[in-house]
Amino acid sequence: MTTIRRGRVLRDTSLGEGLVFVEGTQYSFRLEGMWRSEFAPSVNMPVDAVFDEQGQLVALTTVALGTLGREQAALAFDAAGNAVQALTGQLQAKGLPFAKVWARRTGYDTLAATLLLIVAWFWLPALSIGIGILGEHALSFYQVLAFLDGGFLGLAGGHAGSYGVLVLVALLGVFLPQFWKDPRAGYGMALPLALTLVAATMAFERAGSLLGVSAWRSVSFGSGLHLALATGCYLAFRGLSVARGHAPSEFRRSLDRAS
């Protein structure tokens, strides 16, 4: 009976045997007969390692971007809500009770959604761009912004430049109703969704133009983009409720107390 464990490539096979790290142990592997993927192994590539009954490594397969993204997203969902309450609890224990009060006024659900948005933007794959024989490159949303700012597929430089300022503005917009009582402040909570949609569309079109092929053939969407759109829609819905004066009563009272 075989078992499958998650690992990561430490050394590729360009100069001989490769090396993979699985649960604290290094294993050597060959390309012929053991590597079961259409793409050659590369350093830091996540893989599924197959072991036989004797514990010997017999095969390696790459982990699909979608599978890896879903696993990361699931972990983010589980951790986000607890992280918010744990953080405010620690601050309160250190003599900062205002942190818990502020979290209540903002809403734990809004804070959790914002944390998930940050995870989606900075750590999860948003777009996967195929570059022919060079394989696919998965970019986080922040790397997509770096790509739009002039970097080649987000690999050159790594800084989003002026687009990075828009990320800060969008995140600040989520908390605008806490500081500006005017109902129109609710529209600020829709900024993350607007930025995600505009940037993803621009990157989609630019990638197709840069590669000289249809964007639908060279670009696929990752879990980071899906999660960013989901949390962005939720925040936008809350913001529009504030702007139209139809916010849930508890949330509306928290805004009144904050003012």
C-alpha positions as CSV (number, residue, x, y, z in Angstrom):
1,M,0.0,0.0,0.0
2,T,1.5,3.3,-1.0
3,T,1.3,6.6,0.9
4,I,1.4,10.2,-0.3
5,R,3.1,13.0,1.5
6,R,3.6,16.7,0.7
7,G,7.2,17.8,-0.1
8,R,9.3,20.4,-1.8
9,V,12.1,20.2,-4.3
10,L,15.5,21.3,-2.9
11,R,17.6,20.5,-6.0
12,D,16.5,19.9,-9.6
13,T,17.8,17.3,-12.0
14,S,19.7,19.5,-14.3
15,L,23.1,18.3,-12.9
16,G,22.2,14.8,-11.9
17,E,19.9,13.4,-9.2
18,G,17.4,15.8,-7.7
19,L,16.7,16.2,-4.0
20,V,13.3,16.5,-2.3
21,F,12.5,17.4,1.3
22,V,9.6,15.5,2.8
23,E,8.6,15.8,6.5
24,G,12.1,16.6,7.8
25,T,13.9,14.1,5.6
26,Q,15.8,14.6,2.3
27,Y,15.3,12.0,-0.5
28,S,17.2,11.8,-3.8
29,F,15.2,11.2,-7.0
30,R,15.7,10.6,-10.7
31,L,13.9,12.2,-13.6
32,E,13.5,8.9,-15.4
33,G,10.8,6.6,-14.0
34,M,10.1,8.7,-10.9
35,W,9.1,12.1,-12.1
36,R,5.4,12.1,-13.3
37,S,4.7,15.6,-14.6
38,E,4.7,17.3,-17.9
39,F,7.0,20.1,-16.4
40,A,10.5,19.5,-15.3
41,P,11.2,19.9,-11.5
42,S,12.5,23.2,-10.2
43,V,13.7,24.4,-6.9
44,N,11.0,25.1,-4.2
45,M,8.3,23.4,-6.4
46,P,5.7,21.8,-4.1
47,V,5.2,18.1,-4.9
48,D,3.3,15.0,-3.7
49,A,5.8,12.2,-2.9
50,V,4.6,8.6,-3.2
51,F,6.2,6.0,-0.9
52,D,5.8,2.2,-1.1
53,E,5.2,-0.1,1.8
54,Q,8.9,-0.2,2.7
55,G,9.0,3.6,2.9
56,Q,11.0,4.0,-0.3
57,L,10.3,7.0,-2.5
58,V,8.9,5.7,-5.8
59,A,7.3,8.7,-7.5
60,L,6.9,12.4,-7.5
61,T,4.1,14.5,-8.9
62,T,3.6,18.3,-9.0
63,V,0.8,19.8,-6.9
64,A,-1.8,21.6,-9.1
65,L,-2.0,25.3,-8.5
66,G,-5.7,25.0,-7.8
67,T,-5.2,22.3,-5.2
68,L,-2.5,24.2,-3.4
69,G,-4.5,27.4,-3.5
70,R,-7.6,25.7,-2.1
71,E,-5.6,24.3,0.8
72,Q,-4.1,27.7,1.6
73,A,-7.5,29.4,1.3
74,A,-9.1,26.8,3.6
75,L,-6.4,27.4,6.2
76,A,-6.9,31.1,5.9
77,F,-10.7,30.8,6.4
78,D,-10.1,28.8,9.5
79,A,-7.6,31.1,11.0
80,A,-8.9,34.6,10.2
81,G,-11.8,34.8,12.6
82,N,-9.8,33.4,15.5
83,A,-6.8,35.6,14.7
84,V,-8.8,38.8,15.1
85,Q,-10.2,37.9,18.5
86,A,-6.8,36.5,19.7
87,L,-5.1,39.7,18.7
88,T,-7.5,42.0,20.5
89,G,-7.4,39.7,23.5
90,Q,-3.6,40.0,23.7
91,L,-3.8,43.7,23.4
92,Q,-6.4,43.9,26.1
93,A,-4.3,41.7,28.4
94,K,-1.4,44.2,27.9
95,G,-3.5,47.1,29.1
96,L,-5.0,48.2,25.8
97,P,-8.8,47.6,26.3
98,F,-9.5,50.2,23.6
99,A,-8.4,47.6,21.0
100,K,-11.3,45.3,21.9
101,V,-13.7,48.2,21.9
102,W,-12.5,49.3,18.5
103,A,-12.8,45.8,17.1
104,R,-16.4,45.6,18.3
105,R,-17.2,48.9,16.7
106,T,-15.6,47.9,13.5
107,G,-17.2,44.4,13.6
108,Y,-15.4,41.1,13.9
109,D,-16.8,40.0,10.6
110,T,-15.5,43.1,8.8
111,L,-12.0,42.6,10.4
112,A,-12.0,38.9,9.5
113,A,-13.0,39.7,5.9
114,T,-10.2,42.3,5.7
115,L,-7.7,39.8,7.0
116,L,-8.8,37.3,4.4
117,L,-8.5,40.0,1.7
118,I,-4.9,40.7,2.8
119,V,-4.1,36.9,2.7
120,A,-5.7,36.7,-0.8
121,W,-3.8,39.7,-2.1
122,F,-0.4,39.0,-0.8
123,W,0.0,35.2,-0.4
124,L,-2.5,33.2,-2.6
125,P,-2.1,32.8,-6.4
126,A,-4.4,35.2,-8.2
127,L,-3.4,34.6,-11.9
128,S,-1.4,31.8,-13.5
129,I,0.2,32.8,-16.8
130,G,1.6,30.3,-19.2
131,I,4.8,31.2,-21.0
132,G,5.2,28.3,-23.5
133,I,8.3,26.2,-22.8
134,L,9.0,28.2,-19.7
135,G,5.9,26.7,-18.1
136,E,3.4,28.5,-15.9
137,H,4.0,31.4,-13.4
138,A,1.6,31.9,-10.6
139,L,1.3,35.5,-9.4
140,S,-0.2,36.8,-6.2
141,F,-2.4,39.9,-6.6
142,Y,0.5,42.1,-5.4
143,Q,2.8,40.5,-8.0
144,V,0.1,41.3,-10.5
145,L,0.3,44.9,-9.5
146,A,4.1,44.8,-9.9
147,F,3.5,43.3,-13.4
148,L,1.2,46.2,-14.3
149,D,3.9,48.6,-13.0
150,G,6.3,47.3,-15.5
151,G,7.8,44.1,-14.1
152,F,7.9,41.1,-16.3
153,L,5.2,38.8,-15.0
154,G,5.8,40.2,-11.5
155,L,9.3,38.7,-11.4
156,A,11.4,41.7,-12.0
157,G,11.7,44.1,-9.1
158,G,8.7,42.8,-7.2
159,H,7.5,46.3,-6.1
160,A,4.0,47.5,-7.1
161,G,5.1,51.1,-7.3
162,S,2.1,53.5,-7.6
163,Y,-0.2,50.6,-7.6
164,G,1.0,49.7,-4.2
165,V,-0.4,53.0,-2.9
166,L,-3.8,52.0,-4.3
167,V,-3.7,48.9,-2.1
168,L,-3.1,51.1,1.0
169,V,-5.9,53.4,0.0
170,A,-8.3,50.5,-0.6
171,L,-7.6,49.0,2.8
172,L,-8.0,52.3,4.5
173,G,-11.4,52.7,2.7
174,V,-12.7,49.7,4.6
175,F,-12.4,51.6,7.9
176,L,-13.6,55.0,6.5
177,P,-17.1,54.7,8.1
178,Q,-15.4,54.5,11.5
179,F,-13.9,58.0,11.1
180,W,-16.4,59.8,8.9
181,K,-20.1,59.6,10.0
182,D,-21.4,60.7,6.6
183,P,-23.3,57.7,4.9
184,R,-21.2,58.3,1.8
185,A,-18.2,56.9,3.7
186,G,-19.7,53.5,3.1
187,Y,-18.6,53.6,-0.5
188,G,-15.0,53.4,0.7
189,M,-15.6,49.8,1.7
190,A,-16.2,49.0,-2.0
191,L,-12.6,50.1,-2.9
192,P,-11.0,46.7,-2.5
193,L,-13.5,45.1,-4.9
194,A,-13.0,47.9,-7.4
195,L,-9.2,47.6,-7.3
196,T,-9.3,43.8,-7.6
197,L,-11.6,43.9,-10.6
198,V,-9.8,46.7,-12.5
199,A,-6.3,45.2,-11.8
200,A,-7.2,41.7,-12.7
201,T,-8.8,42.9,-16.0
202,M,-5.8,45.0,-16.9
203,A,-3.4,42.2,-16.2
204,F,-5.5,39.7,-18.1
205,E,-5.4,41.9,-21.2
206,R,-1.8,42.9,-20.9
207,A,-0.6,39.2,-20.5
208,G,-2.4,38.3,-23.7
209,S,-1.0,41.2,-25.6
210,L,2.5,40.6,-24.2
211,L,2.5,36.9,-25.2
212,G,0.9,37.5,-28.5
213,V,-1.9,34.9,-27.9
214,S,-5.4,34.9,-26.6
215,A,-5.5,35.7,-22.9
216,W,-8.1,33.0,-22.5
217,R,-5.4,30.5,-23.6
218,S,-2.5,31.8,-21.6
219,V,-4.1,33.0,-18.3
220,S,-6.1,31.2,-15.7
221,F,-7.5,32.5,-12.4
222,G,-6.3,31.3,-9.0
223,S,-7.8,30.9,-5.6
224,G,-6.4,34.3,-4.5
225,L,-8.5,36.1,-7.0
226,H,-11.6,34.1,-6.1
227,L,-11.1,34.8,-2.4
228,A,-10.4,38.5,-3.0
229,L,-13.5,38.9,-5.1
230,A,-15.6,37.1,-2.4
231,T,-14.3,39.2,0.5
232,G,-14.5,42.3,-1.7
233,C,-18.1,41.7,-2.5
234,Y,-18.9,41.2,1.2
235,L,-17.2,44.4,2.2
236,A,-18.8,46.3,-0.7
237,F,-22.2,45.0,0.4
238,R,-21.6,46.2,4.0
239,G,-20.5,49.5,2.7
240,L,-23.5,50.0,0.4
241,S,-25.7,49.2,3.3
242,V,-24.1,52.0,5.3
243,A,-24.3,54.4,2.4
244,R,-28.0,53.7,1.9
245,G,-28.8,53.8,5.6
246,H,-29.7,50.1,5.7
247,A,-26.8,48.8,7.8
248,P,-27.6,46.1,10.3
249,S,-28.8,47.7,13.5
250,E,-25.7,46.4,15.6
251,F,-23.3,47.7,13.0
252,R,-25.1,51.1,12.7
253,R,-25.0,51.5,16.5
254,S,-21.3,50.7,16.5
255,L,-20.8,53.5,14.0
256,D,-22.8,55.9,16.1
257,R,-20.7,55.0,19.2
258,A,-17.5,55.5,17.2
259,S,-18.5,59.0,16.2
